[in-house]
Amino acid sequence: MDVYKLNTRVSKSGTITLPYDLNLHDKEVKLIILPLNKQKMKTEKNVQNANDFIKKWSGAFKGMENVTDEELDNMKYEYLKEKYK
């Protein structure tokens, strides 16, 4: 069974045009329509860096507000080293 995933647009008249020839002329197909909701896509405002995440969850990460990237990498290394002894 061949499966194709395409991003296309439904015209104002309700027509869907395939972007390239898939040899589907005069064949029965199953069509699933998933509208793209552009408002749910991440914007730059929704993206957090690691320090913002730590500040937001400071109760869970108490004392880690000023941890540098190098210190965080060392903590990860030590954790994994202990876990996989």
Sequence and secondary structure as in RCSB ss.txt:
>XXXX:A:sequence
MDVYKLNTRVSKSGTITLPYDLNLHDKEVKLIILPLNKQKMKTEKNVQNANDFIKKWSGAFKGMENVTDEELDNM
KYEYLKEKYK
>XXXX:A:secstr
         B TTS B  SS  S TT           GGGS  TTT   HHHHHHHTTTTTTT TT  HHHHHHH
HHHHHHHHT 
